[in-house]
Amino acid sequence: MVELGVGDQRIRFDRERTITAYSQTTLGWADRCLCLGCKNFLLFRGSAYPEAFKVFLEAIGIDPAKEGEAIHYGPDGARHFYGGWFYFAGEILDAGERLVELGPDFKYFIRTGFPKPPAPFGPKVLAVEFTTFLPWALETPWDPAFDAQLRKADEIMDRYANTLRALASTDR
């Protein structure tokens, strides 16, 4: 494992384990989500992250196209506020207190608390949490009520995935 300073935090990470875990992950959160916020995020994913953040992700083995989660918090004037995180194999040595700011619109921080990551990341896992602002580029205007309905449908499909597959099967 390699040690690295990230703002006022200090971490130890396993780049090879992280690369291996991402190689076993087929899609990022925004690719699997049906909500309009994630569809909009996908339009900007390639340009949403500052170059310095992309270099950081590469250094620790993270695939920037496979976020653990992307969250659309809603509009903030003409822009929309987004957040999310990436998992990586590692441990925190010094928790620190401050976000790393890369310009006025992009911030990130290493976290120890997050939803359970996929198993290939191993027993010691951290997350790089980020926030940013993006424009709305979909032809469909953002509608919070519609997004809430899609999230509910996603939850139901996740909960009953095997049942839905069995019902959809032509082998019955």
N, C-alpha and C positions, 0 to 999 in steps of 0.2 A: 504494500500500500504506500501511496505517496502523500506527503503532507503539503498543504497549500493554504495560503492566506486569502480570504475572501472578504474584503472590507475589513471590519474589526473582528471577523470570525476566523477560526482556524479549524480546518477539516483534514481528515485522512480519507483517501478514496482509492478504490480498486478499479482502475480504468478497464482492464481486460474483462472483469466480471460484468461491468456495466455494458460494455460493447456486446458481450455474449447475450446478456438479458435483452438488449434492444434487438438483437438479431432474431430472437424468439418472439418478439412482439410485432404483429403484422400491421397494426394501424394505431394512430394516435386517437385520443379522445374525440377531437373535433371531427375526425373521419367517420366515427361510429354514431355520433349524436345527430338527431334529426332537427334540433331547434334552429331557428333562424339566426340566433346569435353565433352558433358554431359554424353555420354555413357562411356567414359573413366573415368570421375569423379565418376560415379556410382560404378566402380570397386574398388575405393579407399575410398568411403564415410565413411565407418566404421573406417578407419585408418587415414583419412585426418586430423582429429582434434587432437591436443595434449590433454592429459588427463585433464590438468587444464582447458582447454576450455570446454570440455564435462561437467566437474563439474560445471562450471559457467552457461552453458546452462540449466542444470538440476535445478540449484538453482533458476533461474528465470522462469522456466516452459516451456522451448523450447524443442521441439522434434527435435533432430539432423538429423533425416531422412526426414525432411520436410522444406528444405530451401525455402525462398521466391524467390530466384533466385540464380543460379550458372552461372558463366561466365568463359568461356575459352578464355584467352587472347592470347594464342599461345605459341610456343616453346621459351624457354630461354636456349639455349644449349641443353643438353640431357633431361632436365626437361621441364614441361609445367607449365605456370603461370595461376593460377585460382583465382577467387574472388567470392564473393556472400554475401548474407545476410539472416538473420532470423528476422522476426517480433516478437515484444512482446508488451504487454500492459504496458505502462509506460510513464514517462515524465522525461525530463532532468532537473536537478537542477543546475549543473555546467558543461558547455560544454567541458572544458578542451582543450588541444591542441595536445596531443601526442597519438600515437598508443600504444597499449599494445603489447609487443613483447614476444612471447613464443618460444624462440629459433630463429635461423637465418632465418627460412623459413615460420614462421607463425606469422601474425599480425592481430589485430582486434581493432575496435573502435565503439563507440555508435554514431549513426547518427539520425538526425531529418529529413533529406531530402532523399526521396526514392519514387518509384512508389506506387500508392495507394494500401494499404494492403486489404485483405479480411475483410468484415464487422464484423465478430465475434470478432476481436481484439478491437473494440470499438473506441471512438473518440480520445483517447490519445494513440498514438502508436510510438514506436521507432524501430530502426533496429540495430542489431549487424552486422556490415560489417566485412568480413574477407578476407585475401589473403593468399595463400599458393602455394607451388610448388609440383607437382606430376609427377611421371614418365608416359610415354605413354605405355600402356599395350595392346591396341587393336591390333589385327592382321592387320586391315586396317590402313595404314599410314595416318597421319593427312594431310588433303588437304584443305586449306583455301577456295578455290573456291567451293568445294563440300559443305562445311559447310555453306557458304553464300547462296547457292541454297536451302538447307534444312531450313534455317532461313526464307527465303522468302516464302517457302511453308507453314511453320508454321504460318506466319503472315496471309496468305490468308485463311488458314483453321480456324484460330481464328476469322477473320473478317466475314467469311461466314459460321460459324458453323451450324446455324439452316438451312440454305439453303442446305448444304451438307447432313445433316441428312434427310431432306425431300427428296432429290434426291436419297438417298440410301434406303429409306423406301420401304418395300415390300407391304405396304398397299395402294399403288396407283392404 
